[in-house]
Amino acid sequence: MSFYIETADAKQGRDLTKWVQDNVDLTPKGIIERFDLFKPIYSKTTNYGHFGKKDLPWEKIDLF
C-alpha cells in the first residue's frame, strides 16, 4: 500500500507521512483490528451513509 500526506509545507508532509508509517499499523491485519471489521455493527451504515456516526470506529480520531 502507498499513501502520501500533502500539506502546505512539503517537509511537514514528509515528516507526517513518516510518522504515520512508523506508528500506525496499515497492514490488512492492523486495519481489521483497528476498525473491528469482524464485529457485526455495520448494519448501521446502511442508512444515511458510512460517515458522521460517532459510534463507528473509523470516526475516532485517536490513533492509540
N, C-alpha and C positions, 0 to 999 in steps of 0.2 A: 504494500500500500504506500502511497505517496501523498503528502499534503504540504501545503505552503501557507504560511500566515502572512498576509500583507498588511503593513501599517504605513503610516506617513513617513516613518523613519525606517529605511531599509535595514540598518543594523539592528534596530529593535525587533523587527520582524524575524530576522535570522536568529536572534537570541531567544525570542519567544518560541519559535519553531523548535530549536534545540532543546529548550526546557520541556516542552510537551513530549518530545521524543524520549527524553531521559526519565520523565516522571509519570507518564500516562501509558498504561498497557493497551496498545492498539492492536494486539493480536486478536484473531477471532474469539479465542477463549476469554481474553480480557474484556472484550466488548460484551460478550454474552453474560459474563459475571457482573460487570458494571451496571448493566441495564436489566438484570434479572429476566433475560429473554425467555426462559423456560417456565416462568410463572404465568398462570392464565389470567392476567389482568388486562389484556389488550382488547377485550370486547368494548371497553370504554372509548376506544379510539374510533369505533365505527360511526359514532355520531359527532358531527361538528369538527372532525379532523383530529390530527395527531398532536397538535401543539397547543400550548396555553392552558393545559390542565395540570395544576400544581402537584397532584399526587402521582404523576407519571415520572419514572426515574430519569428520563432524558431532560426534564425541565429543571433539575437541580443543577446549581452552578458550582457546587463544591467538587473538587477533584479527589479528595481523600476522605 
